[in-house]
Every structure is written in C-alpha cells, then in structure tokens.
C-alpha cells in the first residue's frame, strides 16, 4: 500500500506504507487508508514531527569510543535512510499547507 498525501498548493508526497504509517503515528493521526490533517492541526503536526526528528538524530548520533575516522565513515555508508530524510518532503508539505491555510488529505 502507498500513502499519497495531497494539498492544494504543493506537489503530492507519496510514501510506502511503513514510512507513511510511522509519520502519521508521530503526528497523532490514525494510519487509516483515508484521512485529513486540517489547517488548524498543521502547527501541532509540524511540532510533533520536528521533535521526533530531533530525538531520532540524538539517538543515532552517539559516537563509539575508540572508533577511527575510517570506522566512522564506513558506518555512515552502512546506515539506512534516516527518519529526517524520509520525513523531509512531508514536513515541507505541512509547512506549505500551514502557510496557505489548507488541509492535507490522503486516500481520497
């Protein structure tokens, strides 16, 4: 399943189900097949997502003691796509919707 998030004045954001479900849970929305983030909810969603991104970065940025520069570079190459990278397009969509006072819908 895919989540396709839409708003009037921005490009659609499409996410695979696990990633879309995670984002929706972070912002306090039910990961149902259809839904809406109203204009009045966008500020809270931006705050919740930004907070989750900061926590995720703090959890993944703890350096290992005794690691060499080469070890750190090799580890960076092995790391999966971060939550910030996955959430960036959705966060931009939220900001545009907030600026324009429009809602975001999915599954319609």
C-alpha positions as CSV (number, residue, x, y, z in Angstrom):
1,X,0.0,0.0,0.0
2,X,1.1,3.5,-0.7
3,X,0.1,6.7,1.1
4,X,-0.4,9.7,-1.2
5,X,-0.6,13.0,0.7
6,X,-2.2,15.9,-1.2
7,X,-2.8,19.6,-0.6
8,X,-4.0,22.3,-2.9
9,X,-0.8,24.3,-3.4
10,X,2.0,21.8,-3.3
11,X,3.2,18.6,-5.0
12,X,1.8,15.3,-3.8
13,X,4.0,13.3,-1.4
14,X,4.0,9.5,-1.8
15,X,5.3,7.1,0.8
16,X,5.4,3.4,1.2
17,X,3.1,2.1,3.9
18,X,5.6,1.6,6.7
19,X,7.0,5.1,6.4
20,X,3.6,6.8,6.0
21,X,2.3,4.8,9.0
22,X,5.2,5.9,11.1
23,X,4.8,9.6,10.1
24,X,1.1,9.5,10.8
25,X,1.6,7.9,14.2
26,X,4.2,10.5,15.1
27,X,1.8,13.4,14.4
28,X,-1.0,11.7,16.2
29,X,-3.1,10.6,13.3
30,X,-4.6,7.2,12.7
31,X,-2.8,5.4,9.9
32,X,-6.0,4.6,8.2
33,X,-6.4,4.3,4.4
34,X,-8.0,7.7,4.3
35,X,-7.7,10.8,6.5
36,X,-7.2,14.5,6.8
37,X,-4.9,17.0,8.6
38,X,-6.9,20.1,9.0
39,X,-5.4,23.6,8.7
40,X,-5.7,24.0,12.4
41,X,-3.8,20.8,13.1
42,X,-0.7,21.5,10.9
43,X,1.1,23.5,13.5
44,X,0.9,20.7,16.0
45,X,1.9,18.2,13.4
46,X,5.0,20.2,12.5
47,X,6.0,20.4,16.2
48,X,5.4,16.7,16.8
49,X,7.4,15.7,13.7
50,X,10.2,18.1,14.4
51,X,10.5,16.8,18.0
52,X,10.6,13.2,16.7
53,X,13.3,14.1,14.2
54,X,15.5,15.6,16.9
55,X,15.1,12.6,19.2
56,X,15.9,10.2,16.4
57,X,19.1,12.2,15.5
58,X,20.2,12.2,19.1
59,X,19.6,8.5,19.4
60,X,21.6,7.7,16.3
61,X,24.4,10.2,16.7
62,X,26.1,8.7,19.8
63,X,29.8,8.2,18.8
64,X,31.5,5.0,19.7
65,X,34.6,5.3,21.8
66,X,37.8,4.2,20.2
67,X,36.4,4.3,16.6
68,X,38.8,5.6,14.0
69,X,37.8,8.1,11.3
70,X,37.7,5.2,8.7
71,X,35.4,3.2,11.0
72,X,33.0,6.2,11.3
73,X,33.0,6.7,7.5
74,X,32.3,3.0,6.9
75,X,29.4,3.1,9.4
76,X,27.9,6.2,7.7
77,X,27.9,4.3,4.4
78,X,26.0,1.3,6.0
79,X,23.4,3.4,7.8
80,X,19.9,3.2,6.4
81,X,17.9,6.2,5.3
82,X,17.2,8.3,8.3
83,X,13.8,9.4,9.6
84,X,14.8,13.0,8.7
85,X,15.4,12.1,5.1
86,X,12.1,10.2,4.8
87,X,10.1,12.9,6.6
88,X,11.6,15.9,4.8
89,X,9.1,16.0,1.9
90,X,6.2,15.5,4.3
91,X,7.5,18.3,6.6
92,X,7.7,20.6,3.7
93,X,4.1,19.7,2.7
94,X,3.0,20.5,6.2
95,X,4.7,23.9,6.2
96,X,3.2,24.8,2.8
97,X,-0.3,23.8,4.0
98,X,0.2,25.8,7.1
99,X,1.3,28.9,5.2
100,X,-1.7,28.6,2.8
101,X,-4.2,27.6,5.4
102,X,-5.1,24.4,3.6
103,X,-5.7,20.8,4.7
104,X,-3.7,17.7,3.8
105,X,-5.7,14.6,2.7
106,X,-4.7,11.1,1.8
107,X,-6.5,8.1,0.4
108,X,-9.2,10.1,-1.5
